[in-house]
Amino acid sequence: MEKKPHFVRREFPPREVSSLSLGLLLAAVLILNALLYLYLNKFYVSSGRAETDPGLCPFGYFKLGAVKNCSPWLSCEAINREVRKLKCVGEGAVKKVFLSEWKENKVVLSQLTNSELKEDFLHGLKMLKALQSKHVVRLLGYCEQQFTILTEYHPLGSLRGLNETLHMPKYKGINTWHRRLMLAIDYVSVIRYLHSSPLGTLVMCDSNDLDKVLSQYLLTSDFHILVNDLDALPLVNRSAGRLVKCGHRELRGEFVAPEQRWPYGEEVPFEDDLMPPYDEKTDIWKIPDVSNFFLGHVEGSDIVRLHLFDIHAACKKEDPAERPSAQEVLDTYKKVLTLLIREAAMPGAREML
């Protein structure tokens, strides 16, 4: 009788990760988190600039370029004597803008062009003086009698040219989802600042379409965003029952918030007196569209959009009261940035643990 072979089943012990490897991995994660905290803390403070004290100068003073000392805002006499116009670089409904020179520094000189809009011009100057901060273009001087304002020059211009700038060879290395998300965070930070400004809750009314929004902001050489045009910033005062209306004409299109559109249908002609006022939540409605522009179509931008889907859906609520505040949007953006940086730095850490 043939003997059947006898097979012995061997039990292999479960694969174990050595305590040394696990310890090294945990140490790496802790170091990464510490570095991430330091980096994000530096970013959120925005390069160490104080919230309401640009260039570390007191109110009424400025510091430009490599100069260490603060100078008082230039007066009418100083502007006429020391500032030299170079060329006209832009013109809007209210003012004409000139690239100029002051003590070998490039500066921007803005002058009123339409006397009927002098109140708008002076309102913009008032806002510029009162809102000086890391979020607002730096004021260098003004002359109310001559309707002239002098501000810092930023060679990259307005946000209209952002994509063209980022596609230049010298900037292609920073044309990433990370940098673009930081720009979106900068933008929401400006909106949050305006909604909780020293003057109260201000609404960014020059924002009826995307191109108009982008024209109101400047891109700095270190890729931060500054609000530049403050001519249309009405004040909301809920305790006094004061709401706002952005202009006296009918607003149309999907970019503006629903409450900014004529609510009585095509059969009723538009009348400004019948148009209901609204509050700062109109700015919140527009955040997803502006951020979508910032994110562009680079590698990883769709992942960012996916993480921002819920907060953007909340921004688009029909009822303004159901939309989040600018601070809530900003907090969410920062959390998404932190999460994505951590995942990009150690993509396999979760699986290894």
C-alpha positions as CSV (number, residue, x, y, z in Angstrom):
1,M,0.0,0.0,0.0
2,E,1.4,3.3,-1.1
3,K,2.1,5.8,1.6
4,K,0.5,9.2,1.0
5,P,2.8,12.2,1.5
6,H,2.1,14.0,4.8
7,F,2.0,17.8,4.4
8,V,2.7,19.9,7.5
9,R,1.1,23.4,7.6
10,R,3.5,26.0,8.7
11,E,2.2,29.1,10.5
12,F,4.0,32.3,9.6
13,P,4.0,34.9,12.3
14,P,2.4,38.2,11.3
15,R,4.7,40.7,9.7
16,E,5.7,43.2,12.3
17,V,7.1,46.7,12.0
18,S,10.2,47.1,14.2
19,S,9.8,49.5,17.1
20,L,12.8,51.4,15.7
21,S,11.1,52.0,12.3
22,L,7.8,53.0,14.0
23,G,9.6,55.4,16.3
24,L,11.4,57.0,13.4
25,L,8.2,57.4,11.5
26,L,6.4,59.0,14.4
27,A,9.4,61.3,15.0
28,A,9.2,62.3,11.3
29,V,5.5,63.0,11.6
30,L,6.0,65.2,14.7
31,I,8.9,67.1,13.0
32,L,6.7,67.6,9.9
33,N,3.8,68.9,12.0
34,A,6.2,71.3,13.9
35,L,7.6,72.7,10.6
36,L,4.1,72.9,9.1
37,Y,2.9,74.9,12.2
38,L,5.9,77.3,11.9
39,Y,5.3,77.8,8.2
40,L,1.6,78.4,8.4
41,N,2.0,80.6,11.4
42,K,4.4,82.8,9.4
43,F,2.0,82.8,6.4
44,Y,-1.0,83.7,8.5
45,V,0.8,86.6,10.0
46,S,1.6,87.6,6.4
47,S,5.3,88.0,6.6
48,G,5.1,89.6,10.1
49,R,3.3,92.8,9.0
50,A,0.9,94.2,11.6
51,E,-2.8,94.1,10.9
52,T,-3.3,97.9,11.1
53,D,0.3,99.3,10.8
54,P,1.8,98.7,7.3
55,G,5.6,99.1,7.3
56,L,5.6,99.5,11.1
57,C,4.8,103.2,10.8
58,P,2.2,105.1,12.9
59,F,-0.9,106.5,11.4
60,G,-0.1,109.4,9.0
61,Y,3.3,108.0,8.1
62,F,4.8,105.6,5.6
63,K,8.0,103.7,4.8
64,L,8.9,103.0,1.2
65,G,11.5,100.6,-0.3
66,A,14.7,100.0,1.7
67,V,14.3,103.3,3.7
68,K,14.3,102.6,7.4
69,N,12.8,105.8,8.7
70,C,9.1,106.6,8.5
71,S,8.1,109.8,6.6
72,P,4.8,111.8,7.0
73,W,2.3,111.6,4.2
74,L,3.3,114.0,1.5
75,S,1.3,117.3,1.4
76,C,0.1,119.2,-1.6
77,E,3.3,121.3,-1.6
78,A,5.5,118.2,-1.4
79,I,3.6,116.4,-4.1
80,N,3.8,119.3,-6.5
81,R,7.5,119.9,-5.8
82,E,8.8,116.3,-5.5
83,V,6.6,114.0,-7.6
84,R,7.2,113.7,-11.3
85,K,4.7,112.2,-13.7
86,L,6.1,109.6,-16.1
87,K,3.2,108.2,-18.0
88,C,-0.6,107.6,-17.8
89,V,-1.2,103.9,-17.0
90,G,-5.0,103.8,-16.6
91,E,-8.2,105.8,-16.5
92,G,-11.6,105.0,-15.0
93,A,-14.9,106.7,-14.5
94,V,-13.6,108.6,-11.5
95,K,-9.8,109.1,-11.9
96,K,-6.8,109.0,-14.1
97,V,-3.7,107.1,-12.9
98,F,-0.1,108.0,-13.6
99,L,3.1,106.1,-13.1
100,S,5.3,108.7,-11.4
101,E,8.6,109.1,-9.5
102,W,9.4,110.4,-6.1
103,K,13.0,110.4,-4.8
104,E,14.0,107.7,-7.3
105,N,11.0,105.5,-6.2
106,K,8.3,104.5,-8.6
107,V,4.9,105.7,-7.2
108,V,1.3,106.0,-8.5
109,L,-0.4,109.4,-8.8
110,S,-4.2,109.3,-9.1
111,Q,-6.1,112.4,-10.1
112,L,-9.9,113.1,-10.4
113,T,-11.1,113.4,-14.0
114,N,-14.8,113.9,-13.5
115,S,-15.8,116.8,-11.2
116,E,-19.3,115.3,-10.8
117,L,-17.7,112.3,-9.0
118,K,-15.6,114.3,-6.6
119,E,-17.6,112.9,-3.7
120,D,-16.7,109.4,-4.7
121,F,-13.1,110.4,-5.0
122,L,-13.0,112.0,-1.6
123,H,-14.8,108.9,-0.1
124,G,-12.1,106.7,-1.6
125,L,-9.4,108.9,0.0
126,K,-11.2,108.8,3.4
127,M,-11.4,105.0,3.2
128,L,-7.8,104.7,2.1
129,K,-6.6,106.8,5.1
130,A,-8.8,105.0,7.7
131,L,-8.2,101.5,6.5
132,Q,-4.4,101.5,6.2
133,S,-3.3,97.9,6.9
134,K,-1.5,95.0,5.4
135,H,-4.6,94.4,3.2
136,V,-4.7,97.9,1.7
137,V,-2.4,99.6,-0.8
138,R,0.0,102.0,1.1
139,L,-0.9,105.7,1.1
140,L,2.1,108.0,0.6
141,G,0.3,111.3,0.4
142,Y,-2.7,113.3,-0.9
143,C,-4.0,116.8,-1.8
144,E,-7.7,117.3,-1.3
145,Q,-7.7,120.7,-2.9
146,Q,-6.3,119.3,-6.1
147,F,-8.1,115.9,-5.8
148,T,-4.8,114.0,-5.9
149,I,-3.8,110.7,-4.2
150,L,-0.2,109.2,-4.1
151,T,0.2,105.5,-3.4
152,E,2.8,102.8,-3.6
153,Y,3.6,101.3,-7.0
154,H,3.3,97.5,-7.6
155,P,4.8,96.5,-11.0
156,L,2.7,93.3,-11.4
157,G,-0.4,95.4,-11.6
158,S,-4.0,94.4,-11.0
159,L,-5.3,90.8,-10.6
160,R,-6.6,91.0,-14.2
161,G,-3.1,89.9,-15.3
162,L,-2.6,87.1,-12.8
163,N,-2.6,84.2,-15.2
164,E,-0.4,86.0,-17.6
165,T,2.1,86.7,-14.8
166,L,2.1,83.2,-13.5
167,H,2.8,81.8,-17.0
168,M,5.9,84.0,-17.4
169,P,9.1,81.8,-17.3
170,K,10.4,83.5,-14.1
171,Y,7.2,82.6,-12.2
172,K,6.3,79.2,-13.7
173,G,7.9,77.5,-10.6
174,I,5.3,79.0,-8.3
175,N,2.3,78.5,-10.6
176,T,1.0,75.7,-8.3
177,W,-2.2,74.9,-6.5
178,H,-0.4,75.8,-3.2
179,R,0.4,79.4,-4.3
180,R,-3.0,79.9,-6.0
181,L,-4.8,78.7,-2.8
182,M,-2.7,81.2,-0.8
183,L,-3.9,84.0,-3.1
184,A,-7.5,82.9,-2.5
185,I,-6.8,83.0,1.2
186,D,-5.4,86.5,0.8
187,Y,-8.5,87.6,-1.1
188,V,-10.9,86.2,1.6
189,S,-8.7,87.9,4.2
190,V,-9.3,91.2,2.6
191,I,-13.1,90.6,2.6
192,R,-12.9,89.6,6.2
193,Y,-11.0,92.7,7.1
194,L,-13.6,94.9,5.3
195,H,-16.4,93.2,7.1
196,S,-14.8,93.8,10.5
197,S,-12.9,97.1,9.7
198,P,-12.2,99.9,12.2
199,L,-15.1,101.8,10.6
200,G,-17.6,98.9,10.8
201,T,-19.0,96.5,8.3
202,L,-18.1,97.6,4.7
203,V,-19.4,96.1,1.5
204,M,-17.3,95.9,-1.6
205,C,-19.7,97.4,-4.1
206,D,-17.4,97.7,-7.1
207,S,-17.9,94.0,-7.8
208,N,-20.7,93.5,-10.4
209,D,-18.6,91.0,-12.5
210,L,-15.4,89.1,-12.2
211,D,-13.3,91.5,-14.3
212,K,-14.5,94.4,-12.1
213,V,-13.5,92.6,-8.9
214,L,-10.1,91.7,-10.2
215,S,-9.5,95.3,-11.2
216,Q,-9.9,96.5,-7.6
217,Y,-6.9,94.5,-6.3
218,L,-3.2,94.6,-6.8
219,L,-0.7,91.8,-6.9
220,T,2.5,92.5,-5.0
221,S,6.0,91.4,-6.0
222,D,5.9,88.8,-3.2
223,F,2.5,87.5,-4.4
224,H,0.2,88.9,-1.9
225,I,-3.1,90.7,-2.6
226,L,-3.9,94.3,-1.7
227,V,-7.2,96.1,-2.2
228,N,-6.5,99.2,-4.2
229,D,-9.9,100.9,-5.1
230,L,-12.0,102.0,-2.2
231,D,-14.3,104.4,-3.9
232,A,-17.5,102.3,-3.3
233,L,-17.5,100.9,0.3
234,P,-20.9,101.6,1.9
235,L,-21.3,100.9,5.6
236,V,-23.8,98.3,7.0
237,N,-25.1,99.1,10.4
238,R,-27.6,96.5,11.5
239,S,-28.2,98.0,15.0
240,A,-29.4,101.2,13.3
241,G,-31.3,99.3,10.6
242,R,-28.9,100.6,7.9
243,L,-28.4,98.4,4.9
244,V,-26.8,99.3,1.5
245,K,-27.5,99.3,-2.2
246,C,-24.6,99.2,-4.7
247,G,-25.4,102.0,-7.0
248,H,-28.7,103.2,-8.4
249,R,-29.0,101.0,-11.5
250,E,-30.4,97.6,-12.1
251,L,-27.9,94.8,-11.6
252,R,-28.1,91.6,-13.7
253,G,-26.3,88.3,-14.2
254,E,-25.4,85.3,-12.1
255,F,-22.3,86.9,-10.6
256,V,-24.1,89.3,-8.4
257,A,-26.0,87.9,-5.4
258,P,-29.8,87.2,-5.8
259,E,-30.8,90.0,-3.4
260,Q,-28.9,92.5,-5.7
261,R,-31.2,91.7,-8.6
262,W,-34.6,93.3,-9.3
263,P,-37.1,91.1,-7.4
264,Y,-40.3,92.1,-9.2
265,G,-39.9,90.5,-12.6
266,E,-39.6,91.8,-16.1
267,E,-43.2,93.1,-16.1
268,V,-42.4,95.7,-13.5
269,P,-39.9,98.4,-14.7
270,F,-36.9,98.9,-12.4
271,E,-37.1,101.8,-9.9
272,D,-34.3,102.5,-7.5
273,D,-36.7,103.6,-4.8
274,L,-38.4,100.2,-4.8
275,M,-35.2,98.2,-4.8
276,P,-34.7,96.5,-1.4
277,P,-31.3,97.1,0.3
278,Y,-29.0,94.3,1.4
279,D,-25.9,93.6,3.6
280,E,-22.3,92.3,3.3
281,K,-23.4,88.8,2.5
282,T,-23.4,89.9,-1.2
283,D,-19.6,89.7,-0.9
284,I,-19.8,86.1,0.4
285,W,-21.9,85.0,-2.6
286,K,-19.1,86.0,-5.0
287,I,-16.2,84.3,-3.2
288,P,-16.5,80.9,-5.0
289,D,-16.4,82.5,-8.4
290,V,-13.4,84.7,-7.5
291,S,-11.6,81.7,-5.9
292,N,-12.3,79.6,-8.9
293,F,-10.4,82.1,-11.0
294,F,-7.5,82.1,-8.5
295,L,-7.2,78.3,-8.5
296,G,-7.0,78.1,-12.3
297,H,-6.3,74.8,-14.0
298,V,-3.0,73.7,-12.6
299,E,-2.2,70.2,-11.3
300,G,-4.0,69.7,-8.0
301,S,-6.4,72.6,-8.3
302,D,-9.4,70.2,-8.8
303,I,-8.5,68.5,-5.5
304,V,-8.6,71.9,-3.8
305,R,-12.0,72.6,-5.3
306,L,-13.2,69.3,-4.0
307,H,-12.2,70.2,-0.5
308,L,-13.8,73.6,-0.8
309,F,-17.1,72.3,-2.2
310,D,-19.1,72.4,1.0
311,I,-18.1,75.9,2.0
312,H,-18.6,77.2,-1.5
313,A,-22.1,75.6,-1.6
314,A,-22.9,77.4,1.6
315,C,-21.7,80.7,0.1
316,K,-24.2,80.2,-2.7
317,K,-27.2,79.9,-0.4
318,E,-30.2,81.9,-1.8
319,D,-31.0,83.2,1.7
320,P,-28.2,85.6,2.7
321,A,-28.7,84.8,6.4
322,E,-27.7,81.2,5.7
323,R,-24.4,82.1,4.1
324,P,-21.2,81.8,6.3
325,S,-19.3,84.9,7.5
326,A,-16.1,85.8,5.8
327,Q,-14.3,84.7,8.9
328,E,-15.8,81.2,8.6
329,V,-14.8,81.0,5.0
330,L,-11.3,82.1,5.8
331,D,-11.0,79.5,8.6
332,T,-12.1,76.8,6.2
333,Y,-9.6,77.8,3.6
334,K,-6.8,77.7,6.1
335,K,-7.8,74.3,7.3
336,V,-7.8,73.0,3.7
337,L,-4.4,74.4,3.1
338,T,-3.0,72.8,6.3
339,L,-4.6,69.4,5.4
340,L,-3.3,69.4,1.8
341,I,0.2,70.5,2.7
342,R,0.4,67.7,5.3
343,E,-0.9,65.1,2.8
344,A,1.5,66.3,0.1
345,A,4.5,66.2,2.4
346,M,3.9,62.7,3.7
347,P,1.4,61.0,1.4
348,G,2.1,57.5,2.7
349,A,2.2,58.2,6.4
350,R,-1.4,57.3,7.1
351,E,-1.1,53.9,5.4
352,M,2.2,53.1,7.1
353,L,0.7,53.8,10.5
